[in-house]
Amino acid sequence: MLDARGGTSKTIIGVLEKKIKNADAQMFIAQLERKKEANSGFFFDFVVDEEGKLLYVFWADATSRKNYSCFGDVVSFDATYSTNQYNMIFAPFIGINHHMQSVIFGAAFLANEKADSFKWLFKTFLSTMGGIAPRLIITDEDGSMRIAIRDVLPETIHRLCMWHIMEKFPEKVGSPTRENEDFWARLNACVWGSETEEEFDSQWDAIISDFGLEGNEWLANRYHIRKSWIPAFFMDTPLAGIIRTTSRSESSNSFFNHFIHRKLSFVEFWLRYDTGLECQRQEELKADHKSLHSTPLLMTPWAVEKQASIVYTHAVFTKFQEEVVAARDCCSVVSITQTEGEKFVIISDGSRREREVRWCSQNMFASCSCKLFEGKGIPCRHIILVLRGEKLDELPMAYILKRWKTRCKR
């Protein structure tokens, strides 16, 4: 391996000419080196084989590393892009910032999808980010990637991208099932709507039986790995609900439209990537300015709504405000059961499920069976109603996650 992290620009370029045979790859790595010279917070590393072919390269600038320190608890890793003339795989690490926008933590090119390639990449990524692993990583379904995550990120929860799996269903179930509207309605309700493992298992078994799919090996395997992709199995995983798919399937994320599906040279790719990254960051700056210097319209006289409008970014506040309004307009207490130090409140919100909120007076914290706070870090309508019943005008600080605050980076 050629160590790319030391030496002057002229030295590095001289070494590159000897080590990397492709002139385009030489210029690409030289550009990364110039970035490193201009800003010590820029990190990159690469590997070439004995013949001078570029095998792997990873890079992350200072802003990406800062973003990871703030928002790196949940990471999406997508290795399904092939974007250059050399059929190398473009593999970005993506997260969600405090405005619920996609942000890039770093990116790589890989010559293949072998386990050793992914191991090198995850080790390099981990080193770049100060050894701090994400709590949850979402990827497509790939055996080599699974092995690498198991070996390099053993404490990280590995979730499979739902979009990649659901996209394959029409082909795998075949005709006439794929033309059956009732099948899709029931499947979506089962996959997306189940809230417990038992509920999912029951609905899945009924679908398999009713549509005669008992012999479908692909479906049997999807059921076997259900704990790695079905939302019901992640209800208690912190922030598992903020990303369920890898970046490719997010229609709102136009960042990669600048260079995907094109056979670009390394240098052409870098120009487009750098421009796209700048546009992405400009959108964050605009959202920062709006959240810092404007006040959202309040819908209720409740103090908790005003508090949230001050501490949350506008994007997060909009989500929270929906819960406040629903607590006021749609929720009612069905029953209250009091025990020593705890209170169990059953709440109807007009949906088919009643919710149970467990309130602990000792630590001033409530948890709800809907799991919205666990999944997305935003207090639900049911908790808001219980807090009002306890005469708490403002959210306890335990409910205000730093990652959603307007000033989370300061």
C-alpha positions in Angstrom: 0.0 0.0 0.0 1.2 3.5 -0.8 0.9 5.8 2.2 -0.7 9.0 0.8 -0.6 11.0 4.0 2.9 12.4 4.1 5.3 14.3 1.9 5.2 17.4 -0.2 3.0 17.8 -3.3 5.9 17.3 -5.7 7.1 14.3 -3.8 3.6 12.7 -3.8 3.1 13.4 -7.5 6.5 11.9 -8.3 5.6 8.8 -6.3 2.2 8.6 -8.0 3.7 8.6 -11.4 5.8 5.6 -10.3 3.0 3.8 -8.4 -0.2 4.6 -10.4 -0.1 3.8 -14.1 -3.3 5.5 -15.0 -2.7 9.2 -15.6 -6.4 10.0 -14.8 -6.0 8.2 -11.4 -2.8 10.1 -10.8 -4.4 13.4 -11.3 -7.3 12.4 -9.0 -5.1 11.4 -6.1 -2.9 14.5 -6.7 -6.1 16.6 -6.3 -6.9 14.9 -3.0 -3.3 15.6 -1.9 -3.7 19.3 -2.7 -6.9 19.3 -0.7 -5.0 17.8 2.2 -2.2 20.5 1.9 -4.8 23.3 1.9 -6.7 21.9 5.0 -5.2 19.5 7.5 -8.7 18.3 8.4 -9.0 16.7 5.0 -8.3 13.0 5.1 -7.7 10.5 2.3 -6.1 7.1 1.8 -5.7 4.7 -1.1 -4.3 1.4 -2.2 -2.8 0.3 -5.5 -1.9 -3.2 -6.7 1.4 -4.5 -8.0 0.6 -3.4 -11.5 -0.2 0.2 -10.5 -3.9 -0.1 -10.7 -5.9 1.9 -8.2 -7.9 -0.5 -6.0 -9.4 1.6 -3.3 -9.6 5.3 -2.3 -11.4 7.0 0.5 -11.7 10.7 1.3 -13.5 12.9 3.8 -13.0 16.6 4.4 -13.1 18.5 7.7 -16.8 19.5 7.3 -17.8 15.9 6.7 -15.9 14.8 9.7 -17.5 17.5 11.8 -20.9 16.4 10.5 -20.2 12.8 11.5 -19.3 13.9 15.1 -22.8 15.5 15.3 -24.9 13.1 13.2 -23.0 9.9 12.9 -25.2 7.8 15.1 -27.1 6.5 12.0 -25.3 6.0 8.7 -26.5 4.8 5.3 -23.8 3.1 3.2 -24.6 2.6 -0.5 -22.3 0.5 -2.7 -24.7 0.1 -5.6 -23.3 2.9 -7.8 -20.9 2.3 -10.7 -20.0 5.7 -11.9 -16.8 5.9 -13.8 -15.0 4.7 -16.9 -13.2 2.0 -15.0 -16.4 0.4 -13.5 -15.2 1.2 -10.0 -17.9 1.3 -7.4 -18.7 4.7 -5.8 -19.6 4.1 -2.2 -20.7 7.1 -0.1 -21.5 7.3 3.6 -24.6 9.3 4.2 -26.4 10.7 7.3 -29.2 13.0 8.3 -28.5 16.4 9.7 -30.4 18.7 12.1 -32.6 20.0 9.2 -33.4 16.4 8.2 -31.3 16.9 5.1 -28.9 14.3 3.7 -25.2 15.0 4.5 -22.2 13.1 3.2 -19.7 11.8 5.8 -17.2 10.5 3.3 -16.9 8.6 0.0 -14.8 5.9 -1.7 -14.1 4.2 -4.9 -13.7 0.4 -4.8 -12.4 -1.9 -7.6 -14.6 -4.8 -6.4 -17.1 -5.9 -3.8 -15.0 -8.4 -2.0 -15.1 -8.6 1.8 -11.5 -7.5 2.0 -12.3 -4.3 0.1 -15.2 -3.5 2.4 -13.0 -4.3 5.5 -10.3 -1.9 4.3 -12.9 0.8 3.7 -14.7 0.4 7.1 -11.4 0.4 8.9 -10.3 3.5 7.1 -13.6 5.2 7.7 -13.5 4.3 11.4 -9.9 5.7 11.7 -10.9 8.9 9.9 -13.8 9.4 12.4 -11.6 9.0 15.5 -12.5 5.4 16.1 -16.2 6.1 16.8 -18.5 3.6 15.1 -22.1 4.4 14.2 -24.8 3.0 16.3 -26.7 1.8 13.2 -25.6 1.3 9.6 -28.0 0.7 6.7 -26.8 -1.1 3.6 -28.1 -3.1 0.6 -28.1 -6.9 0.9 -24.6 -8.1 0.2 -22.8 -11.0 1.8 -19.3 -9.5 1.6 -20.5 -6.3 3.2 -22.2 -8.2 6.0 -18.9 -10.1 6.8 -17.0 -6.8 6.8 -19.4 -5.1 9.1 -19.5 -8.0 11.5 -15.7 -8.0 11.7 -14.9 -4.3 11.7 -18.0 -2.8 13.3 -19.1 -5.6 15.7 -21.0 -3.2 18.0 -22.9 -1.5 15.2 -26.5 -2.7 14.4 -26.7 -3.7 10.7 -30.0 -3.0 9.0 -30.8 -3.8 5.3 -32.3 -1.2 3.0 -36.0 -1.8 2.7 -36.3 -0.2 -0.7 -33.8 -2.6 -2.3 -35.8 -5.5 -0.9 -39.3 -4.3 -1.7 -38.2 -3.4 -5.2 -37.5 -7.1 -5.9 -41.0 -8.3 -4.8 -42.8 -8.0 -8.2 -40.2 -10.1 -9.9 -39.9 -12.6 -7.1 -43.6 -13.2 -6.5 -44.4 -13.4 -10.2 -47.7 -13.3 -12.0 -50.6 -13.2 -11.2 -49.7 -12.2 -7.6 -47.9 -9.1 -8.6 -51.0 -7.8 -10.4 -53.2 -8.4 -7.3 -54.0 -5.1 -5.5 -55.1 -6.9 -2.3 -51.7 -8.6 -2.1 -49.8 -5.2 -2.2 -52.2 -3.6 0.3 -51.7 -6.5 2.7 -48.0 -6.7 2.2 -47.4 -3.0 2.8 -49.6 -3.1 5.9 -47.6 -6.1 7.1 -44.1 -4.7 6.3 -44.6 -1.0 7.1 -47.5 -1.2 9.6 -46.6 -4.0 12.0 -45.4 -2.7 15.3 -44.5 -6.0 17.1 -42.7 -9.1 16.0 -45.8 -11.2 16.7 -48.0 -8.9 14.6 -45.6 -9.1 11.6 -45.2 -12.9 11.9 -49.0 -13.4 12.0 -49.7 -11.2 9.0 -46.8 -12.6 7.0 -47.9 -16.2 7.5 -51.4 -15.3 6.5 -50.2 -13.6 3.3 -48.0 -16.6 2.3 -50.9 -19.0 2.9 -53.7 -16.9 1.2 -51.7 -16.3 -2.0 -50.2 -19.8 -2.2 -46.5 -18.6 -1.8 -45.4 -21.5 0.5 -42.9 -22.8 -2.0 -41.3 -19.4 -2.8 -37.7 -19.8 -1.7 -36.8 -16.1 -2.0 -39.7 -15.1 0.3 -38.8 -17.8 2.8 -35.3 -16.3 2.9 -36.6 -12.7 3.4 -38.6 -14.0 6.3 -35.5 -15.8 7.7 -33.6 -12.5 7.7 -36.7 -10.4 8.8 -34.9 -9.1 11.9 -32.5 -7.2 9.6 -35.0 -5.2 7.6 -38.5 -5.2 9.0 -39.3 -2.0 11.1 -41.1 -3.9 13.8 -37.8 -5.4 14.9 -36.2 -2.0 15.2 -38.9 -0.2 17.3 -36.6 0.1 20.3 -33.4 1.0 18.4 -32.7 4.7 18.9 -33.3 6.8 15.8 -33.8 3.7 13.6 -36.8 5.5 12.0 -34.9 8.5 10.5 -33.3 6.4 7.7 -34.8 3.2 6.4 -33.2 3.2 3.0 -29.8 3.8 1.5 -29.2 7.1 -0.3 -29.9 5.9 -3.8 -33.6 5.4 -3.1 -34.2 8.8 -1.5 -36.1 10.8 -4.1 -35.5 14.0 -2.2 -31.7 13.5 -2.4 -30.5 15.0 -5.7 -26.9 15.2 -4.7 -25.8 12.2 -6.7 -27.8 13.2 -9.8 -24.7 15.2 -10.9 -22.6 12.1 -11.5 -24.5 8.8 -11.3 -25.3 6.8 -14.4 -22.4 8.4 -16.2 -19.1 6.9 -17.3 -16.9 9.7 -16.0 -13.2 9.9 -15.7 -11.8 10.4 -12.1 -11.2 14.1 -12.8 -14.6 14.7 -14.3 -16.2 12.9 -11.4 -14.3 15.0 -8.8 -15.4 18.3 -10.4 -19.0 17.2 -10.3 -18.7 15.8 -6.8 -17.1 18.9 -5.4 -19.8 21.1 -7.0 -22.6 18.9 -5.7 -21.1 18.9 -2.2 -20.9 22.7 -2.2 -24.6 22.9 -3.3 -25.5 20.5 -0.5 -23.8 22.6 2.1 -25.3 25.8 0.8 -28.7 24.3 1.4 -27.7 23.5 5.0 -26.5 27.1 5.5 -29.8 28.5 4.2 -31.7 26.3 6.6 -29.4 27.3 9.4 -30.0 31.0 8.7 -33.8 30.5 8.5 -33.9 28.6 11.8 -31.7 31.1 13.6 -33.3 34.3 12.3 -37.0 33.6 11.8 -39.8 32.3 14.1 -42.3 29.7 12.9 -46.0 30.3 13.2 -47.4 28.8 16.4 -50.7 26.8 16.2 -51.5 26.6 19.9 -51.1 28.7 23.1 -49.2 25.8 24.7 -45.8 26.7 26.2 -44.3 23.4 25.0 -44.9 24.5 21.4 -43.2 27.8 21.9 -40.2 26.1 23.6 -39.8 23.7 20.7 -39.9 26.6 18.2 -36.9 28.1 19.9 -34.7 25.0 20.4 -35.5 22.9 17.4 -34.6 23.6 13.7 -37.6 24.6 11.6 -37.7 21.2 9.9 -37.8 19.3 13.2 -40.2 21.8 14.8 -42.7 21.2 12.0 -42.7 17.5 12.8 -43.1 18.2 16.5 -45.8 20.8 15.9 -47.9 18.1 14.1 -47.7 16.1 17.3 -48.8 19.1 19.5 -51.8 19.8 17.3 -52.8 16.2 17.3 -52.4 16.0 21.1 -54.8 18.9 21.3 -57.3 17.9 18.6 -57.2 14.1 18.4 -56.1 12.6 21.7 -58.1 11.8 24.8 -57.4 9.8 28.0 -59.2 6.5 28.2 -57.9 5.3 31.6 -55.2 5.9 34.2 -53.6 3.2 36.4 -51.5 4.4 39.3 -48.7 2.4 40.9 -46.0 3.4 43.3 -43.9 6.0 41.4 -45.5 5.1 38.0 -48.6 5.9 36.1 -49.9 4.1 33.1 -52.1 6.2 30.8 -54.2 4.7 28.0 -54.8 7.2 25.2 -57.0 7.1 22.2 -55.9 9.2 19.2 -58.6 8.3 16.6 -56.5 5.5 15.0 -57.2 1.8 15.3 -54.7 1.5 18.2 -54.9 2.8 21.7 -51.5 3.8 23.1 -50.1 3.2 26.5 -47.8 5.9 28.1 -45.8 4.9 31.1 -45.0 8.0 33.3 -42.3 7.8 35.9 -42.5 10.7 38.3 -39.1 10.1 39.8 -37.1 10.8 36.7 -39.8 12.9 35.0 -39.8 10.7 31.9 -42.6 9.1 29.9 -42.3 6.3 27.3 -45.0 5.5 24.8 -46.0 2.3 23.0 -46.0 4.1 19.6 -42.2 4.4 19.9 -42.0 7.7 17.9 -39.5 9.2 20.3 -37.3 6.1 20.2 -37.5 5.9 16.4 -37.2 9.5 15.4 -36.1 11.4 18.5 -39.3 13.5 18.5 -41.8 13.3 21.4 -45.2 11.9 20.3 -48.7 13.4 20.8 -49.4 10.8 23.5 -46.4 11.8 25.6 -47.2 15.5 25.1 -50.8 14.9 26.4 -49.4 13.1 29.5 -46.9 15.9 30.2 -49.8 18.4 30.1 -51.7 16.2 32.6 -48.7 16.3 34.9 -48.8 20.2 34.7 -45.4 20.3 32.9 -45.5 23.3 30.5 -42.2 22.5 28.9 -40.4 19.4 27.6 -37.9 17.9 30.0 -34.5 18.2 28.5 -34.2 14.4 28.1 -36.7 14.8 25.2 -34.6 17.4 23.3 -31.9 15.6 21.4 -28.9 17.7 20.7 -28.8 16.5 17.0 -32.2 18.3 16.4 -31.2 21.6 18.0 -30.7 24.7 15.9 -27.3 25.3 17.6 -26.3 21.6 17.7 -22.9 22.3 16.0 -22.0 25.2 18.4 
